[in-house]
Amino acid sequence: MNPPTGVIYNQTDKGTCDFGEVFTTDGRIAARGLKPLEDDKAFFPLCNGAVVLRKETADKYPEILEVLKPLSEKLTTEQMATLNAKVSSDGLPPAQVAADFLKQEGFIQ
């Protein structure tokens, strides 16, 4: 059984680990001053958010994709890492972080 990926952060802090597998959107990377290696071979899949809905729904209501497109464009890897850091490092509740982001970007009032 593999240990959870969070153990990497504890072990690098203790100096008992030099490298490990992380997700590029994990807020603990910047918070702990870690530097991910560049995946110059595009070996690992991206962990970007994506809209998922049934084809029948998209065909019937194509405006859903248009409405969500600006939000999808804002949720870059860097932005997701920043939002995740507010949860994992700053201890803010995920719902608050999401609401604050949506308000800041003008998606909700």
C-alpha positions as CSV (number, residue, x, y, z in Angstrom):
1,M,0.0,0.0,0.0
2,N,1.4,3.4,-1.0
3,P,1.4,6.2,1.7
4,P,-0.8,9.2,1.1
5,T,0.8,11.9,-1.0
6,G,0.6,14.4,2.0
7,V,3.4,12.5,3.8
8,I,5.8,14.0,1.2
9,Y,5.4,17.4,2.7
10,N,6.0,16.3,6.2
11,Q,9.1,14.3,5.2
12,T,10.6,17.1,3.1
13,D,10.1,19.5,6.0
14,K,12.0,17.1,8.3
15,G,14.8,16.6,5.8
16,T,14.2,12.9,5.5
17,C,13.0,13.1,1.9
18,D,14.6,14.9,-1.1
19,F,11.8,14.4,-3.6
20,G,8.3,12.9,-4.1
21,E,5.2,12.8,-6.1
22,V,2.9,15.8,-5.7
23,F,0.0,17.4,-7.6
24,T,0.8,20.7,-9.3
25,T,-2.3,22.3,-7.9
26,D,-1.4,21.4,-4.3
27,G,-1.1,24.7,-2.2
28,R,1.5,23.1,0.0
29,I,4.1,23.3,-2.7
30,A,4.5,27.1,-2.6
31,A,3.7,27.3,1.1
32,R,6.7,25.0,1.9
33,G,9.0,26.5,-0.6
34,L,9.2,23.4,-2.8
35,K,10.1,23.5,-6.5
36,P,8.4,20.9,-8.7
37,L,10.5,19.5,-11.5
38,E,9.5,20.4,-15.0
39,D,7.7,17.5,-16.8
40,D,9.4,18.2,-20.1
41,K,8.2,14.9,-21.5
42,A,4.6,15.5,-20.6
43,F,4.5,12.1,-18.8
44,F,2.1,13.0,-16.0
45,P,-1.5,14.1,-16.7
46,L,-2.6,17.6,-15.9
47,C,-4.8,18.1,-12.8
48,N,-6.9,20.9,-14.2
49,G,-10.5,21.3,-13.4
50,A,-12.9,20.6,-16.2
51,V,-16.6,20.8,-16.8
52,V,-18.2,17.3,-16.9
53,L,-21.7,16.7,-18.1
54,R,-23.7,14.2,-20.2
55,K,-23.6,14.7,-23.9
56,E,-27.4,14.7,-24.0
57,T,-27.4,17.6,-21.5
58,A,-24.7,19.5,-23.5
59,D,-26.7,19.0,-26.7
60,K,-30.0,20.1,-25.2
61,Y,-28.5,23.0,-23.2
62,P,-25.3,24.2,-25.1
63,E,-25.4,27.5,-23.2
64,I,-24.2,25.7,-20.1
65,L,-20.8,25.3,-21.7
66,E,-20.7,29.0,-22.7
67,V,-21.7,30.1,-19.2
68,L,-19.0,28.0,-17.6
69,K,-16.3,28.8,-20.1
70,P,-15.1,32.1,-18.4
71,L,-14.8,30.2,-15.0
72,S,-12.9,27.3,-16.7
73,E,-10.5,29.9,-18.2
74,K,-9.8,31.4,-14.7
75,L,-9.1,28.1,-13.0
76,T,-5.5,27.7,-14.2
77,T,-3.0,25.4,-12.5
78,E,-1.5,28.5,-10.7
79,Q,-4.9,29.8,-9.6
80,M,-5.9,26.4,-8.3
81,A,-2.7,26.1,-6.3
82,T,-3.3,29.5,-4.8
83,L,-6.9,28.6,-3.8
84,N,-5.7,25.2,-2.5
85,A,-3.1,26.9,-0.4
86,K,-5.8,29.0,1.3
87,V,-7.3,25.7,2.5
88,S,-4.3,23.6,3.2
89,S,-1.9,26.2,4.6
90,D,-4.1,29.0,5.8
91,G,-6.8,26.7,7.2
92,L,-9.8,28.5,5.5
93,P,-12.9,26.4,4.8
94,P,-13.1,25.3,1.1
95,A,-16.6,26.8,0.7
96,Q,-15.3,30.2,1.9
97,V,-12.3,30.1,-0.4
98,A,-14.6,29.2,-3.4
99,A,-17.1,31.9,-2.5
100,D,-14.4,34.6,-2.1
101,F,-12.9,33.6,-5.5
102,L,-16.2,33.7,-7.3
103,K,-17.1,37.1,-5.8
104,Q,-13.6,38.5,-6.5
105,E,-13.8,37.4,-10.2
106,G,-17.4,38.8,-10.5
107,F,-19.1,35.4,-11.0
108,I,-21.4,36.0,-8.0
109,Q,-22.3,38.9,-5.8
